[in-house]
Amino acid sequence: MRSNGLLLERLTLIWKKYFPDVPVENRVLIGFGRKAQRRLGSIRRINIRKERNSFDTLILINGYFKNLMIPEYVLDATIAHELAHYAQGFSSPLPRLSRFPHRGGSVDNELENRNLSCLVEKELSWLNKHWDKFLTNEEAR
């Protein structure tokens, strides 16, 4: 089983390699969330600190991804997707670049501009071929 510590390692690596121009403007936390059939990850603002006008960012990754049967590149592509939201000002202190996070393919364009298209294609291919079977096997346990 994967740990939250591994998620932090992958987040740090992906940020340094693919998002080096994106400043870390607040504390960014990452962890596994609940198991979900369709939502791979999410990003949101959280108020842990009591300081005025300050917030942390929380990235949650699908709880199913703890399972080592899910390839690491699926995990990485999901983290990169959430970082694209952060870079575009969603759930981050950075200026918001658009009104809606997915309209007009903004996340896909962000990932393409950061040379992550191959990773995303690999993720989608695995999900299309294996996700439903994985879920069926997981639910049978």
Secondary structure, 3 states (H helix, E strand, C coil): CCCHHHHHHHHHHHHHHHCCCCCCCCCEEEEECCCCCCCCEEEEEECCCCCCCCCEEEEEECHHHHCCCCCHHHHHHHHHHHHHHHHCCCCCCCCCCCCCCCHHHHHHHHHHHCCCHHHHHHHHHHHHHHHHHHHHHHHHC
